[in-house]
Amino acid sequence: MARKVSTRRKAIMTAIAWVIAFLIFFPILWTIILSFKSEGDAIKSPLQVLTSHWSFESYFVVQERSDYFRHFWNSVVISLGSTLIALVIAIPAAWAMAFVPGKRTKDVLMWMLSTKMMPAVGVLVPIYLMFRDWGLLDTRIGLVAVLCLMNLPIVIWMLYTYFKEIPNDILEAARMDGATLSSEILYVLTPMAVPGIASTLLLNVILAWNEAFWTLNLTAAKAAPLTAFIAAYSSPEGLFYAKLSAASTLAIAPILILGWFSQKQLVRGLTFGAVK
Amino acid sequence: MGQITLKGVRKAFGDVEVIPPLDLHINEGEFVVFVGPSGCGKSTLLRLIAGLEDVSGGEIEIDGQPSTDLPPARRGLAMVFQSYALYPHMSVKKNIAFPLKMAKADQATIDRKVENAARILNLTDYLDRRPGQLSGGQRQRVAIGRAIVREPAAFLFDEPLSNLDAALRVNMRLEISELHQKLKTTMIYVTHDQVEAMTMADKIVVLQAGRIEQVGSPLELYRSPRNRFVAGFIGSPKMNFIGGEEAAKHGADTIGIRPEHIAISTSEGAWKGTVGVSEHLGSDTFLHVETDHGVINVRGDGEVSLHAGDAVFLTPDLNQLHKFDAEGLAI
């Protein structure tokens, strides 16, 4: 028998869910509100902030002082580039682990995941020195490489989970039909895993877009993405709340819109394999 | 085209030997059925022939060519899977054309062969559909179509009808038999269903625990099973086995008699018993009779009107009696 839920209980649960959702969303909402205020109004009490004058002033100032579109373009190149390269490496790797597992496959997977448990700062100095010697500091190629490597374990893990769901029979049928390894991956496995690959791509674009540690430490001006653009407005002195908020809003807007339109795909991707 | 020879082929997974060394010869154009209970190694044997599993020892020859180390695609065989294994993202047409595309056939050849296969299998109206939009029987036909276009040396069927409902299974069984008559290509068919084996095969290979128990035509296996296992496995309902004194009277450790070779009477006979469950199928009646020798299954005609509790006498047809020694081998 299905569990009965009274209307009152349902209403209370819904209200709690809305409150929690609002609390999570509040910092973003407040940032957006502040971005439409003058610096003077932005530091007033919350009630005064809401009733004060609204303007686009901060946005104009921000665009004037630091070129938004250049940072935006850097973010696009870095997040998409690192994710696409990671996918090209991860698809065959995940194929091998899902369909021709060896005795140590599980260990390899765990080992890859374990690299994500290490704090990034632990390898900052060696990576920084290597980047300096190889002339990769403040270059988009350098950031693409480092973010690709950082996210590779997650990409492989996600794809591995999707590939595990694909029946082996179908790949064997392709083999019987004369498909070589590359045609098997290209014509059969990849098209079947498109939903999984798409959600992996989305999630990793988001992770790479929001990545701040490496982007802040390895860039200065040329290759700086939107994370650096925001950071430029955080200052211990002076009134920068409104401009910082405007910069933040500009930086998160693209990914927020992308996430909004692809939320179905993302949720499916994150819960894939949990229930059959 | 289509001769397959296995010489001392064996397969082990780690320390577990699932197929001890085995020899088998399949003639050109033959319809061979591997039959046996679940886990007897029949699917593994098929996969070894297909090249989807590597042999642990022995040799496989296809049309006289050593093929043990050839990859599946180069053995010239086509396989139909139990799960159909269709490519869900491709239309029926693309599914059937896939092997030709892999063989880099030109578009005109692809179109001609796909149309031909679709006509043979009554799929012409469904060519633009996706597998998800087809019924089980249609999907199985697409899988067969994909196999046909390759014009293989032999078709391998791995329990292809297991996922279909009973009525469709009977239809598809007939269709596959007709296809064999039409194409005259070697077919190897794996099933656990002895009715499928009996009705379709030119030659049945009965397997148990990876060993071949007997190879022969359906009637050979039915009439002269080599041992108790084959006797019990082939035929439906199963053969009755009786041991003890009754068997000793016939100079055997165990005697076997098929349900259709026992006469039933209410007045006289060799063995006295009481009717337990009776199953009326219309054309036949299966009676489970409790006797001093245990429960004996008897096949009567559809008109038998006996009910639970009725006293009856059973008389085996002594010409049809099977005798087995202590090892279970036929005497």
Interface residues (C-beta under 8 A of the other chain):
Chain A: P167 D169 I170 E172 A173 A174 R175 M176 D177 G178 A179 T180 S183 Y187 V188 P191 M192 V194
Chain B: A50 L52 P71 P72 A73 L77 A78 M79 F81 Q82 S83 A85 L86 Y87 P88 H89 M90 F98 P99 M102 A103 A143 R146 R150
